[in-house]
């Protein structure tokens, strides 16, 4: 004690010193209680107060250091604990705390040396063993870390940190089930331990228990609301579960806190891509590429966005940037080729597929797309060979199985295709397109019972999820009586689907319902002729109150439709008599007297997902329009590629005079025959009960079925089918031969 202190030993000061000591002692007791309850901020304030009175108080120094460590400030903790040790603290527990600080600072070699001293003093010191395990865990020395944690827990089984970190070690040793036991023990001791909850989610994910893993991350979020790393984990799992909209919500919330986080931006691009939200995806990709211009998958996603927006030249450029940065990116090569095909550059696309196959080896998806490209190049036998190769590739992923199934369908091995579709959805229950395609394949082969049921899975596919409406209202699928109730029937997809399935409205009305039919605005004038509809409304207009709703394409399920019960009484739509007469007069102006009048439609909506298989170049129609009849174009839109051919063909082009579907219906009603591909014109002519010839690809849309030249949906239709995938010349040649005979027969009848 210093001389100055020795001079202050009067009776009054002794009393004061005694009072101060009592106050310090009381403060230390209160601080220790706070520290045990992990109220570190309050404990720190008390210890700092003690040190103002007694700067060398070893307990205050040491435990203030412990409090700083608990608060995550190891840098401030270290000098405090070191000083307390120099002032005389030397028990194993104190030295263990120094080791723990060194571990927190990442100074593992020093930590191991310090902890060795602590364990020499007390081989069973649980804090020293815990800190040792943490150092070994950080160094990746898993078995030694496991042994340290287990020795610590043998002496102090109530250490949640030891249980949690033992679980981390067991995960690292590829023992997730055992790790789960450790995390559960930690959570029993400390239910609010968000770290244990998070790592428990990791173990569940390792075990493939995705739903449970998501729940574990969500519970961790309760302890740490809006933690971006937890939101990212939830987003990732929701994407795995096919819940892309929810995933995007989590990722967007995380991005509010970390707007420049490249990984979060990338994950959100994946969700947007799967949701087919192309405009938003493009904006997000540009944001990501501003931060990481050489991110190859960001360029791939940007290409997907541009292709979805039908900006094909830009998509080609984006995919080119992706493969330039990562030549092994198979998806980029495949999608680059797809964009080239949309531009009619089939030979270049074929080169892309061959280049990708040289890198990957046999790949079902690449071989399938290569076959489709060969079709477009007119190499029909080579296309079949490529489909056969796709069907032979061993497939393990859902996407590969899906591609294999489509190839098997082209080979007309439908039972094998169904098995592949089923295996694809079992491999990945969230592969919505595989489930939908299985439904279509069942319907195509006439299995309506299973097909209609599975067709409801269409709502889980990314390209339809945004089209689903009225999800908050009761849906009718035929189970409950509708007498006296108002039922809203609403269109969900294309014009052709609406024209085909509006036929069910009179059946719903016959059950005693008040029927409200909601259809695209372009169809409203025409569908005013449909029986059984009490109120017709246009999409986007005001929908009246209703009790139940049903999408039009779910009505066959509601009525348990089979091949024998298809409601096929035609016509169920009527052309306006005044418009029909006007068109007859117009046709008299453009057609020689006595000539048969044949309507042609050779291509549909270019944005249809199967357009390249169903639409035909007009030049291929030459064997038809060269015959002795007046041919009328029913195309409201003529593509750039067909304009020159149309101008030279002699076909009467009245497309610019067609104002809506009611006009097209009246024109069709004034014709002798309609010949078209699978487009809305076919459904319109069929619904009007007009003579109709439909040209179909080898694997047509499901509604046309297989191996028949008639349609149970449209009694006046005659079907012409491809024998080989893509072989339109042969199909059109057959139709031209039939048309020549039809003209001769009709003339003879006259």
Secondary structure as GFF3:
##gff-version 3
##sequence-region A 1 750
A	DSSP	alpha_helix	3	6	.	.	.	ID=ss1
A	DSSP	alpha_helix	11	36	.	.	.	ID=ss2
A	DSSP	alpha_helix	40	53	.	.	.	ID=ss3
A	DSSP	alpha_helix	58	70	.	.	.	ID=ss4
A	DSSP	alpha_helix	74	86	.	.	.	ID=ss5
A	DSSP	alpha_helix	92	104	.	.	.	ID=ss6
A	DSSP	alpha_helix	108	121	.	.	.	ID=ss7
A	DSSP	alpha_helix	126	138	.	.	.	ID=ss8
A	DSSP	alpha_helix	142	155	.	.	.	ID=ss9
A	DSSP	alpha_helix	160	172	.	.	.	ID=ss10
A	DSSP	alpha_helix	176	189	.	.	.	ID=ss11
A	DSSP	alpha_helix	194	206	.	.	.	ID=ss12
A	DSSP	alpha_helix	210	223	.	.	.	ID=ss13
A	DSSP	alpha_helix	228	240	.	.	.	ID=ss14
A	DSSP	alpha_helix	244	257	.	.	.	ID=ss15
A	DSSP	alpha_helix	262	274	.	.	.	ID=ss16
A	DSSP	alpha_helix	278	291	.	.	.	ID=ss17
A	DSSP	alpha_helix	296	308	.	.	.	ID=ss18
A	DSSP	alpha_helix	312	325	.	.	.	ID=ss19
A	DSSP	alpha_helix	330	342	.	.	.	ID=ss20
A	DSSP	alpha_helix	346	360	.	.	.	ID=ss21
A	DSSP	alpha_helix	364	376	.	.	.	ID=ss22
A	DSSP	alpha_helix	380	392	.	.	.	ID=ss23
A	DSSP	alpha_helix	398	410	.	.	.	ID=ss24
A	DSSP	alpha_helix	414	427	.	.	.	ID=ss25
A	DSSP	alpha_helix	432	444	.	.	.	ID=ss26
A	DSSP	alpha_helix	448	455	.	.	.	ID=ss27
A	DSSP	three_ten_helix	456	460	.	.	.	ID=ss28
A	DSSP	three_ten_helix	465	467	.	.	.	ID=ss29
A	DSSP	beta_strand	486	490	.	.	.	ID=ss30
A	DSSP	alpha_helix	495	501	.	.	.	ID=ss31
A	DSSP	three_ten_helix	502	504	.	.	.	ID=ss32
A	DSSP	alpha_helix	505	510	.	.	.	ID=ss33
A	DSSP	beta_strand	514	519	.	.	.	ID=ss34
A	DSSP	alpha_helix	521	527	.	.	.	ID=ss35
A	DSSP	beta_strand	535	538	.	.	.	ID=ss36
A	DSSP	beta_strand	548	551	.	.	.	ID=ss37
A	DSSP	three_ten_helix	552	554	.	.	.	ID=ss38
A	DSSP	alpha_helix	555	558	.	.	.	ID=ss39
A	DSSP	alpha_helix	577	590	.	.	.	ID=ss40
A	DSSP	beta_strand	597	601	.	.	.	ID=ss41
A	DSSP	alpha_helix	611	614	.	.	.	ID=ss42
A	DSSP	three_ten_helix	618	621	.	.	.	ID=ss43
A	DSSP	alpha_helix	622	625	.	.	.	ID=ss44
A	DSSP	beta_strand	630	633	.	.	.	ID=ss45
A	DSSP	alpha_helix	640	649	.	.	.	ID=ss46
A	DSSP	beta_strand	652	653	.	.	.	ID=ss47
A	DSSP	three_ten_helix	655	657	.	.	.	ID=ss48
A	DSSP	alpha_helix	661	669	.	.	.	ID=ss49
A	DSSP	beta_strand	673	677	.	.	.	ID=ss50
A	DSSP	alpha_helix	680	687	.	.	.	ID=ss51
A	DSSP	beta_strand	692	696	.	.	.	ID=ss52
A	DSSP	three_ten_helix	702	704	.	.	.	ID=ss53
A	DSSP	beta_strand	717	721	.	.	.	ID=ss54
A	DSSP	alpha_helix	728	749	.	.	.	ID=ss55
###
